[in-house]
């Protein structure tokens, strides 16, 4: 492992937006392996609807035909909340001091970075690659803007000339699809064809995943109304 791009998430379920976005970033950056890391227990969102084993299997099916995209279950093997800093510590140990390590996140996650565990040391371990969202114009918190000033670079090639320390914002073609929207469509019996790998769709149907997602959301909404 010389250089690595790490992309974490719940992948509940994994969809074409995940895969095509990370492929677009990898093509832009050049020669590197990509690692998709499903989390065990998210720190900033509810627990995933599908089990860790199911999400891991769906990811493996989704990248079956991809040459340089791998699925890493390191967070699923750890107990407790899945903190990104612990994951990057593991990758840095595997890469050594000289390999370029990049962590990919969406702009929505970037805006919440100051609430992450030990967030200020993330660039000691890796470069942060922020994937811009179409139409997203929410301003970052001041503490994040100040922290980013001396780390941000415009040219993504600069990320490959050092092991860590930089922040770069990138734009690639993206598909307008969300995991929450897919769960709702599955629960309603609507088609997800075209947005999900056919092998993943087959697995979801075989294991009756997300069938009660719509009902659970409605119940949760009613509970919130009375709180």
Backbone torsions as a table, in degrees:
resi	resn	phi	psi	omega
1	UNK	NA	111.6	-179.6
2	UNK	-98.0	-50.5	176.8
3	UNK	-132.4	147.8	-176.9
4	UNK	-145.1	140.9	173.0
5	UNK	-112.9	121.9	-176.4
6	UNK	-109.8	132.5	179.8
7	UNK	-132.8	113.1	-178.3
8	UNK	-105.7	166.2	178.3
9	UNK	165.9	178.9	176.9
10	UNK	-81.0	-32.0	-178.5
11	UNK	50.5	60.6	-169.4
12	UNK	-125.1	67.9	3.8
13	UNK	-97.6	168.0	172.2
14	UNK	-67.4	141.5	-178.7
15	UNK	-138.0	177.1	-176.7
16	UNK	-61.5	-31.2	178.3
17	UNK	-60.1	-41.8	177.6
18	UNK	-60.9	-53.0	-171.6
19	UNK	-68.6	-45.5	-176.7
20	UNK	-70.0	-33.1	177.1
21	UNK	-65.7	-46.7	-177.8
22	UNK	-69.0	-33.1	175.6
23	UNK	-66.0	-39.8	178.5
24	UNK	-63.2	-41.5	178.1
25	UNK	-66.2	-42.5	-179.6
26	UNK	-62.9	-40.0	178.2
27	UNK	-64.8	-37.5	-178.8
28	UNK	-68.9	-37.8	-175.4
29	UNK	-84.1	-27.9	177.1
30	UNK	106.5	-142.8	-167.8
31	UNK	-75.2	103.7	176.7
32	UNK	-167.0	159.3	173.9
33	UNK	-91.4	148.7	-179.5
34	UNK	-113.7	135.5	179.9
35	UNK	-123.4	120.7	175.2
36	UNK	-94.1	126.0	-172.6
37	UNK	-121.1	100.6	176.3
38	UNK	-73.1	135.9	-177.0
39	UNK	-85.6	156.6	176.6
40	UNK	-84.4	-62.8	179.7
41	UNK	-127.0	108.5	-179.7
42	UNK	-64.3	144.6	-180.0
43	UNK	-83.1	-25.1	-170.2
44	UNK	-126.4	17.8	178.4
45	UNK	-153.9	165.9	179.6
46	UNK	-61.7	160.6	176.7
47	UNK	-59.4	145.0	178.6
48	UNK	-60.4	152.9	179.7
49	UNK	-72.8	-38.3	179.7
50	UNK	-88.7	154.1	-179.5
51	UNK	-69.4	160.6	176.0
52	UNK	-56.6	-42.3	-179.6
53	UNK	-62.5	-40.8	-179.5
54	UNK	-67.1	-42.5	-179.7
55	UNK	-66.4	-37.3	177.6
56	UNK	-64.5	-44.6	-179.8
57	UNK	-64.0	-41.9	179.0
58	UNK	-62.1	-39.7	177.5
59	UNK	-63.8	-43.6	180.0
60	UNK	-61.9	-38.8	177.4
61	UNK	-67.7	-38.7	-176.3
62	UNK	-67.1	-28.1	-176.8
63	UNK	-110.3	14.5	-176.1
64	UNK	-54.5	-36.7	-176.5
65	UNK	-98.9	10.0	180.0
66	UNK	-95.8	128.2	-173.9
67	UNK	-71.7	-40.3	-171.1
68	UNK	-121.7	25.1	174.5
69	UNK	-114.0	125.5	-176.2
70	UNK	-122.6	154.8	176.5
71	UNK	-106.3	128.7	-177.5
72	UNK	-118.1	121.1	-177.5
73	UNK	-95.1	24.0	-175.1
74	UNK	-58.5	-37.8	-179.6
75	UNK	-75.1	-29.8	177.6
76	UNK	-69.6	-25.0	179.5
77	UNK	-86.8	-7.1	178.0
78	UNK	-96.3	143.6	176.8
79	UNK	-80.9	151.5	173.0
80	UNK	81.5	-165.8	-176.7
81	UNK	-65.4	140.2	-178.3
82	UNK	-87.7	96.5	179.4
83	UNK	-90.2	130.3	-178.7
84	UNK	-58.9	-37.8	-177.7
85	UNK	-60.7	-36.7	178.4
86	UNK	-68.4	-38.0	178.0
87	UNK	-64.3	-44.7	-179.3
88	UNK	-68.5	-32.5	174.0
89	UNK	-59.0	-41.5	178.7
90	UNK	-65.4	-42.0	178.9
91	UNK	-67.3	-40.0	179.6
92	UNK	-62.4	-38.0	178.3
93	UNK	-63.7	-39.5	-179.7
94	UNK	-71.0	-37.5	-177.6
95	UNK	-77.2	-27.4	-171.3
96	UNK	84.6	-172.9	-173.8
97	UNK	-78.8	-22.7	-170.3
98	UNK	-99.6	-21.5	-176.8
99	UNK	-69.8	143.2	178.3
100	UNK	-79.8	123.9	178.8
101	UNK	-116.9	125.6	-178.3
102	UNK	-121.7	136.0	176.7
103	UNK	-114.3	122.3	-176.9
104	UNK	-96.8	133.0	175.7
105	UNK	-143.5	155.3	175.4
106	UNK	-79.6	162.3	-178.8
107	UNK	-62.0	-33.9	179.1
108	UNK	-62.1	-39.4	176.2
109	UNK	-70.2	-38.7	178.5
110	UNK	-56.0	-41.7	-177.5
111	UNK	-64.4	-23.0	179.8
112	UNK	-97.1	3.3	-171.8
113	UNK	-53.3	-40.2	-179.3
114	UNK	-61.2	-12.7	177.1
115	UNK	-93.6	-1.4	-178.6
116	UNK	-79.4	153.1	178.5
117	UNK	-65.3	124.3	177.0
118	UNK	51.9	40.6	-172.4
119	UNK	-62.4	-30.9	-175.7
120	UNK	-70.7	-14.4	179.4
121	UNK	-97.0	-0.7	-177.5
122	UNK	-59.1	-38.9	-179.7
123	UNK	-76.8	-8.5	170.1
124	UNK	-72.1	-21.4	-176.0
125	UNK	-104.3	-32.6	-172.0
126	UNK	-153.0	166.3	165.1
127	UNK	-82.9	147.3	174.7
128	UNK	-104.2	125.3	178.3
129	UNK	-110.7	116.8	-175.2
130	UNK	-102.0	119.6	-179.4
131	UNK	-88.7	113.7	-178.8
132	UNK	-67.6	144.7	177.6
133	UNK	-102.8	138.4	177.5
134	UNK	-58.2	126.6	177.1
135	UNK	80.8	-1.6	-179.5
136	UNK	-78.4	122.2	-178.7
137	UNK	-133.4	13.2	179.6
138	UNK	-65.2	134.1	-176.9
139	UNK	-79.1	137.5	179.0
140	UNK	-70.5	151.5	175.7
141	UNK	-58.3	149.7	-176.4
142	UNK	-58.6	-40.2	-178.7
143	UNK	-61.9	-33.8	179.3
144	UNK	-74.6	-39.4	178.5
145	UNK	-62.8	-42.8	-179.9
146	UNK	-66.5	-41.7	179.9
147	UNK	-63.8	-34.2	-174.9
148	UNK	-78.5	-25.0	-171.0
149	UNK	-51.8	-48.3	-174.7
150	UNK	-88.2	3.1	-179.6
151	UNK	-111.1	-22.5	-171.6
152	UNK	-72.9	137.7	174.7
153	UNK	-127.8	151.3	-179.4
154	UNK	-91.9	-34.4	-175.6
155	UNK	-92.7	115.8	-179.3
156	UNK	-62.3	-21.2	178.7
157	UNK	-62.9	-25.0	179.1
158	UNK	-65.3	-22.6	-179.8
159	UNK	-68.3	-24.7	-176.2
160	UNK	-89.0	-3.6	-177.9
161	UNK	-97.9	1.6	179.0
162	UNK	-152.3	159.7	-175.7
163	UNK	-75.0	-28.2	-173.3
164	UNK	-168.1	-179.2	169.3
165	UNK	106.4	-10.9	-173.5
166	UNK	-115.7	160.8	175.9
167	UNK	-125.2	130.7	-178.3
168	UNK	-137.3	131.9	178.1
169	UNK	-97.3	128.5	-177.7
170	UNK	-125.6	151.7	174.2
171	UNK	-124.8	128.1	174.2
172	UNK	-133.9	162.4	176.7
173	UNK	-60.6	133.1	-177.8
174	UNK	-130.2	149.9	177.5
175	UNK	-94.4	133.8	-178.4
176	UNK	-81.5	84.0	179.4
177	UNK	-148.0	144.8	179.5
178	UNK	-129.0	151.3	178.4
179	UNK	-64.8	-38.8	180.0
180	UNK	-64.5	-40.4	177.5
181	UNK	-64.0	-39.0	177.9
182	UNK	-65.1	-41.9	179.0
183	UNK	-60.1	-41.1	179.3
184	UNK	-64.8	-44.0	-179.8
185	UNK	-63.8	-40.0	178.6
186	UNK	-63.5	-44.7	-179.5
187	UNK	-63.0	-32.9	179.9
188	UNK	-84.3	-4.9	-179.6
189	UNK	82.3	14.2	179.9
190	UNK	-83.2	159.1	-178.7
191	UNK	-73.3	143.6	173.1
192	UNK	-117.6	13.7	-179.4
193	UNK	-59.0	135.6	179.7
194	UNK	93.7	-23.5	-179.5
195	UNK	-103.4	-14.1	-177.2
196	UNK	-132.9	140.0	176.0
197	UNK	-52.8	133.5	-178.5
198	UNK	-54.2	-34.9	178.2
199	UNK	-66.7	-36.4	177.5
200	UNK	-70.0	-41.8	177.8
201	UNK	-58.7	-44.3	178.9
202	UNK	-61.2	-42.6	179.8
203	UNK	-63.6	-42.6	179.3
204	UNK	-59.5	-44.2	-179.0
205	UNK	-69.0	-41.7	-179.2
206	UNK	-61.7	-34.8	-175.5
207	UNK	-104.8	8.3	175.7
208	UNK	53.0	43.3	-179.0
209	UNK	-76.8	145.8	174.9
210	UNK	64.8	13.0	-177.6
211	UNK	-62.6	-31.9	-178.9
212	UNK	-102.2	13.1	-174.8
213	UNK	-61.9	-41.8	-177.6
214	UNK	-65.2	-43.9	179.7
215	UNK	-63.0	-42.4	179.4
216	UNK	-62.6	-40.5	179.4
217	UNK	-63.7	-39.8	179.9
218	UNK	-66.1	-41.4	178.8
219	UNK	-64.0	-43.6	179.2
220	UNK	-61.8	-38.7	178.6
221	UNK	-63.8	-41.4	179.2
222	UNK	-64.7	-38.0	178.9
223	UNK	-64.1	-41.5	-179.1
224	UNK	-63.4	-34.7	-179.1
225	UNK	-63.6	-25.4	-176.1
226	UNK	-102.8	9.8	179.0
227	UNK	-97.8	NA	NA
